[in-house]
Amino acid sequence: MVHINQFEYTDSMASLRKRSLSHLLLVHEVAFLFLVAITGLLSGLSAYFWQKTSVESIRINNSIYLSEQIRGELYRQLQEVTRARLFQDADAMEVYYEYSKRIGRHFNQLRRTSVTRQEDEVVQALQQSYREIQKDMYSIFEDPRKADDAVRLEILDLRNAEQMFNEFEERYLEFKALYGEQHRALERTIELWTKYAPILIPVLFLAAVVIVIYTSRIIRNGFVSPVAAIMRGAGEISRGELTHKIPEQGVNEVSELASSINRMASELKVSRDALIEHEKQTALGGLIPVVAHNIRNPLASIRATAQVLEDVDNEVELRESKKAIVDTIDRLGRWVSALVSYLHPLKPNLRNVHAAELMDAALALLQAKIDEKAITVKRENWDSSAELEVDPDLMEQAIYGLLANAVDASPNKSDLLASIDNREEAVIISIRDYGPGLPFEPKPGNLEPGPSTKRFGTGLGIPIAYKICQGHGWSLSFETTGGVGTLVKITAPKITGESRDDAE
């Protein structure tokens, strides 16, 4: 028997009793959502970081590339336009404006890609220095007096060009320094993420595992284990252990269910005890009239015989009176023995015995009475008798009682038929007499004796036979037709292979 001590549970488990099942499910759902959130956060954080760093890296590289494009376009504008102007190229101004447009578009793109105030400032400073260069170049190209040979040589001098671009180069270096620092900061961020990601991911995974274990423990201690205890307790109660108490633990609904089952078991125990007491009283009430009926008459006969003993002078009559008293006392003894045998629980000691052996043993005990009445016993199918699993002592007692009833009911010089019908699944033992027939209908468990013409009958032969047959799992039946006797049938199942092995 399994007993669970409900006081062994921790305080946290005791607190679960105050929670409802819906609260427990809510905790489980919240934990599940938290796990989903952790997983989504981990995936989203990784995706967001790589997307953000990728976009930022592209933006920085693109800005640096645009600045280099501007610088390169500016140098080419100066060289090509100046050369075209020195050689009096008619398309010089058109080429000059084409470069200016492209450089202007590059600056617009730079302005659009800048995201901080500092970036805007360096872009504006770079663009302003370009405008100063553009103003100087434009004044040279627009003033015809400056287009002589000396001026041309001066324009082509690299030192002059270098002096013209000094301020632009300074702004360009500031621009490159700013974006270079941003690029290095981005690389440090990626390096930091790469360094701590192998630590952060296991930590989040460990947190998820802890949450799973915690919620599983809550579910197990708050619902699964209490329900399992209820199932075990219900099994104990169903086997008749109505004193078993199921621990009232877990969530409110489960605890209330255990409490309800405990109350039901207690009420069933009270009802069962009351029913047993009632059955005892009923059985006692049914037994007392039988005992009184079977004792009162013999006692009255003994009393009457004893009273006449004082007036008896004839020795023969005296012996007959004494014999009548002894016979009556013997009858009472047999009846009491039969009653005790009927009320005592049967525990058959099974063995393998042929049906014919049981019948022969019972008939041998009745042979003197059979000879006295000159009854002819006809045995049918004795040779086809099959083995039965039976307690021979008990079954011989039952068959003896049934045969004794048949012999007593049979007229002198009549027949008594004893047959064994060996069928596929059972053996049927039949006893037929040709007397007047049973004046009552026998019923299993009925102690009330029926009408009998037997002088020393107890009225318990048939109830005892019923009880012995039922103890073996056999059946006993009576068929009575007025004026043609009684047919008694005992149906016994055959020995199976499994039961034969058990018997061996």
RACOR-V476066 format. One record per residue. D_CENTER is the distance of its C-alpha to the mean C-alpha in Angstrom with 2 decimals. Layout:
D_CENTER
D_CENTER
//
This chain:
19.90
17.81
19.58
18.87
22.04
21.56
24.96
23.87
22.27
24.66
26.62
24.72
21.47
23.51
24.70
21.24
21.34
24.22
22.43
20.76
17.58
20.01
21.77
18.72
18.05
21.80
21.86
19.24
21.29
24.51
23.35
22.38
25.78
27.46
26.12
27.40
30.63
31.06
30.61
32.95
35.37
35.53
36.17
38.47
40.35
41.06
42.12
44.20
45.90
46.87
47.97
49.98
51.60
52.36
53.98
55.89
57.08
58.26
59.99
61.80
62.83
63.98
66.03
67.65
68.36
69.98
72.14
73.29
74.01
76.10
77.98
78.66
79.73
82.04
83.78
84.19
85.47
88.07
89.23
89.32
90.67
93.28
94.39
94.62
96.66
99.05
99.81
100.34
97.38
97.33
93.54
93.08
92.07
89.60
87.94
87.93
86.12
83.58
82.53
82.41
80.04
77.63
77.70
77.15
74.06
72.69
73.26
71.48
68.44
68.58
68.71
65.70
63.57
64.45
61.78
63.42
66.68
67.90
67.36
69.28
72.11
72.57
72.40
75.01
77.19
77.04
77.89
80.73
82.26
82.11
83.94
86.68
87.13
87.12
89.82
92.06
91.65
92.36
95.56
96.82
96.18
97.64
100.88
103.37
105.63
102.99
102.88
105.85
105.65
105.39
102.37
100.82
101.16
99.78
96.66
96.07
96.32
92.86
93.71
94.19
90.90
89.19
90.72
89.57
85.95
85.73
84.16
81.75
80.68
80.05
77.78
76.13
75.40
73.93
71.69
70.61
70.04
67.77
65.62
65.66
64.31
61.54
60.70
60.56
58.36
55.97
55.97
55.25
52.29
50.91
51.55
49.76
46.71
46.73
46.98
44.19
41.73
40.36
39.69
38.43
35.85
34.08
34.28
32.56
29.93
29.42
29.17
26.43
24.51
25.07
23.81
20.57
20.07
21.08
18.86
15.80
16.90
17.40
13.97
12.42
15.01
15.32
11.88
8.85
10.73
12.17
9.13
8.00
11.72
11.83
9.48
11.71
14.69
14.16
14.11
17.30
18.84
18.24
20.12
22.97
22.66
23.58
24.96
21.63
21.02
17.72
18.45
19.20
18.09
16.64
17.78
19.93
17.63
14.99
18.01
19.72
16.85
16.94
20.70
20.78
18.84
21.25
24.17
23.12
22.89
26.27
27.77
26.53
28.10
31.29
31.29
30.59
33.36
35.66
34.90
35.55
38.72
39.73
39.15
41.18
43.92
43.84
44.00
46.75
48.54
48.41
49.45
52.41
54.44
53.91
55.06
57.91
58.90
58.99
60.73
63.12
65.11
65.62
66.59
69.05
70.51
70.85
72.47
74.91
75.86
76.36
78.64
80.93
81.28
84.02
86.18
85.76
88.92
88.23
86.49
84.79
83.28
82.23
80.38
78.70
77.59
76.19
74.43
72.95
71.62
70.15
68.57
67.05
65.67
64.23
62.62
60.98
59.78
58.26
56.56
55.10
53.89
52.29
50.67
49.21
48.01
46.27
44.57
43.43
39.91
40.20
38.82
40.15
41.22
40.64
43.07
44.27
47.40
49.37
49.68
53.47
53.57
51.89
54.41
57.41
56.52
56.34
59.53
61.38
60.89
62.39
65.22
67.91
67.00
66.77
70.24
71.59
70.69
71.63
68.27
67.58
64.00
63.05
60.26
58.56
56.40
56.57
56.67
53.40
51.43
47.93
46.03
43.63
41.06
42.57
43.89
47.61
48.93
46.80
47.21
50.96
51.16
49.49
51.66
54.71
54.22
53.87
56.89
58.88
58.31
59.44
62.52
63.47
63.11
65.10
68.84
71.34
71.93
68.89
66.13
62.57
60.19
57.38
55.34
52.30
50.56
48.52
46.09
43.40
40.41
42.16
45.46
47.31
49.86
52.44
55.20
57.84
60.81
63.66
64.18
64.09
60.27
57.76
58.90
55.29
51.76
49.68
46.14
43.42
43.26
46.56
48.89
51.71
54.43
55.97
59.71
61.21
64.71
63.84
65.98
63.57
60.23
57.34
55.33
52.16
52.47
50.33
47.54
47.40
47.23
44.38
42.42
43.06
42.09
38.84
38.07
38.43
36.46
39.78
41.36
44.80
46.84
50.42
52.68
55.94
58.92
61.85
64.82
63.25
61.02
57.31
54.79
51.93
49.03
46.47
43.71
42.03
39.36
40.48
39.17
36.55
36.37
33.36
35.03
38.27
36.75
35.26
38.67
40.43
//
